[in-house]
Amino acid sequence: MKSFEIEEIKDFINDLLAKEKYDSFYLYDLRLRTSLDYYINGKINKEFYDDEEKNDITDEYVCWGNVKHTVFELIKGKNLPLSFKIILMFNRENVERLIMMNNLPINFDDVGALFYNIYYENGSLSITTGVSLKYFTLDKTLEQLWDETVEKYYI
């Protein structure tokens, strides 16, 4: 796990909400405090859909690109949010690609998630990374690789 302080907050938020940089990430969880508190769980409610539509849903979580416009509508206005926490996850295809490209001795199915946590409060924005594995290991290779990937491409 690594933490990064974001200096150029406006640029980062623009990348997050107006560009495609994070669109392929899944939304895991979002908490937003403005004049009201908002909570969005990114897990798709498959029971909402009819049988035919359910068959087309292959992901467990919604892609950030499909919900960022809703978040933008909640955030926009003359006042900044009091705070927000957005937890994104690297999508499954990219997790598999990251493991394969780096020849990691990890079974793709043993990776729960690669997290990208965004925290904003009191005019400060930070990012923390996280790795969830389905088993215990002392090997931190995937964690270090995820930290490096985030620092290189997503900060």
C-alpha positions as CSV (number, residue, x, y, z in Angstrom):
1,M,0.0,0.0,0.0
2,K,1.2,3.4,-0.9
3,S,-0.2,6.9,-0.4
4,F,0.1,9.9,-2.7
5,E,-0.8,13.5,-2.1
6,I,-2.3,15.2,-5.1
7,E,-1.1,18.8,-5.6
8,E,-3.1,19.7,-8.7
9,I,-6.5,18.8,-7.4
10,K,-8.4,20.6,-10.2
11,D,-6.5,18.7,-12.9
12,F,-7.0,15.4,-11.1
13,I,-10.7,15.9,-10.7
14,N,-11.0,16.9,-14.4
15,D,-9.2,13.6,-15.3
16,L,-11.5,11.7,-13.0
17,L,-14.8,13.2,-14.1
18,A,-14.4,14.6,-17.6
19,K,-11.8,12.4,-19.3
20,E,-11.6,8.7,-20.0
21,K,-8.5,8.0,-18.0
22,Y,-10.3,6.0,-15.3
23,D,-13.4,4.9,-17.2
24,S,-12.4,1.2,-17.4
25,F,-12.0,1.0,-13.6
26,Y,-14.9,-0.5,-11.6
27,L,-16.6,1.6,-9.0
28,Y,-16.5,-0.3,-5.7
29,D,-17.8,2.3,-3.3
30,L,-18.5,6.1,-3.2
31,R,-19.3,8.4,-0.3
32,L,-19.9,12.0,-1.0
33,R,-20.7,14.8,1.5
34,T,-22.3,18.0,0.0
35,S,-25.5,19.6,1.3
36,L,-26.6,15.9,1.7
37,D,-24.7,12.7,2.1
38,Y,-24.6,10.3,-0.8
39,Y,-23.6,6.7,-0.9
40,I,-23.2,4.6,-4.0
41,N,-22.4,0.9,-3.9
42,G,-20.9,0.0,-7.3
43,K,-22.1,-3.6,-7.2
44,I,-24.6,-4.3,-10.0
45,N,-28.1,-5.4,-8.8
46,K,-28.7,-8.1,-11.4
47,E,-32.2,-8.7,-10.0
48,F,-33.2,-5.3,-11.4
49,Y,-32.9,-6.7,-14.9
50,D,-35.0,-9.2,-16.9
51,D,-33.5,-12.6,-17.8
52,E,-32.3,-11.5,-21.2
53,E,-30.5,-8.4,-19.9
54,K,-29.0,-10.4,-17.0
55,N,-27.3,-12.7,-19.6
56,D,-25.5,-9.6,-21.0
57,I,-24.1,-8.5,-17.7
58,T,-20.6,-10.0,-17.3
59,D,-19.2,-7.8,-14.6
60,E,-20.0,-7.7,-10.9
61,Y,-19.4,-4.0,-10.6
62,V,-20.3,-1.0,-12.7
63,C,-17.6,0.7,-14.7
64,W,-16.6,4.2,-13.5
65,G,-17.2,5.5,-17.1
66,N,-20.9,4.6,-16.7
67,V,-21.5,6.5,-13.5
68,K,-19.0,9.4,-13.4
69,H,-21.6,11.7,-15.1
70,T,-24.0,11.0,-12.1
71,V,-21.2,11.8,-9.7
72,F,-20.4,15.0,-11.6
73,E,-24.0,16.1,-11.3
74,L,-23.9,15.6,-7.5
75,I,-20.6,17.5,-7.1
76,K,-21.0,20.4,-9.5
77,G,-22.0,23.8,-8.1
78,K,-20.5,26.8,-6.5
79,N,-19.4,25.0,-3.3
80,L,-16.8,22.3,-3.1
81,P,-17.9,19.0,-1.5
82,L,-17.2,18.8,2.2
83,S,-15.5,15.4,1.5
84,F,-15.6,12.4,-0.7
85,K,-14.2,8.9,-0.8
86,I,-14.2,7.0,-4.1
87,I,-12.9,3.5,-4.2
88,L,-12.1,2.2,-7.7
89,M,-10.9,-1.2,-8.7
90,F,-8.7,-2.1,-11.6
91,N,-10.9,-4.1,-14.0
92,R,-10.4,-7.8,-14.3
93,E,-8.9,-7.8,-17.8
94,N,-6.3,-5.3,-16.7
95,V,-5.5,-7.3,-13.6
96,E,-4.9,-10.3,-15.7
97,R,-2.8,-8.4,-18.2
98,L,-0.7,-6.9,-15.4
99,I,0.0,-10.3,-14.0
100,M,0.8,-11.9,-17.4
101,M,3.0,-9.0,-18.7
102,N,5.1,-9.1,-15.6
103,N,5.3,-12.9,-15.4
104,L,4.1,-13.0,-11.8
105,P,3.7,-16.4,-10.2
106,I,0.2,-15.6,-9.1
107,N,-3.0,-17.2,-10.3
108,F,-5.3,-14.6,-11.6
109,D,-8.3,-16.1,-9.8
110,D,-6.5,-15.6,-6.5
111,V,-6.5,-11.8,-6.8
112,G,-9.6,-10.3,-5.2
113,A,-8.9,-6.7,-6.4
114,L,-6.4,-4.0,-7.0
115,F,-7.8,-0.9,-5.3
116,Y,-7.4,2.8,-6.1
117,N,-8.7,4.9,-3.2
118,I,-9.4,8.6,-3.6
119,Y,-9.9,10.7,-0.5
120,Y,-10.8,14.4,-0.5
121,E,-11.4,16.4,2.7
122,N,-10.5,19.9,4.0
123,G,-9.1,20.9,0.6
124,S,-6.7,18.0,0.5
125,L,-6.7,15.1,-2.0
126,S,-4.9,11.8,-1.6
127,I,-4.7,8.5,-3.3
128,T,-3.9,5.2,-1.6
129,T,-3.4,1.8,-3.3
130,G,-4.4,-1.6,-2.0
131,V,-4.3,-5.2,-3.0
132,S,-6.7,-7.9,-1.9
133,L,-5.6,-11.5,-2.4
134,K,-7.8,-14.5,-1.6
135,Y,-4.9,-16.1,0.4
136,F,-2.2,-15.0,2.8
137,T,1.3,-14.5,1.4
138,L,4.4,-12.6,2.5
139,D,5.3,-12.0,-1.2
140,K,4.7,-8.3,-1.9
141,T,5.6,-8.4,-5.6
142,L,2.0,-7.7,-6.8
143,E,1.6,-4.9,-4.3
144,Q,4.8,-3.3,-5.4
145,L,3.9,-3.6,-9.0
146,W,0.5,-2.1,-8.4
147,D,2.0,0.8,-6.6
148,E,4.4,1.4,-9.4
149,T,1.6,1.2,-12.0
150,V,-0.5,3.7,-10.2
151,E,2.4,6.1,-9.7
152,K,3.4,5.9,-13.4
153,Y,0.0,6.1,-15.1
154,Y,-2.7,7.2,-12.6
155,I,-1.1,10.0,-10.5
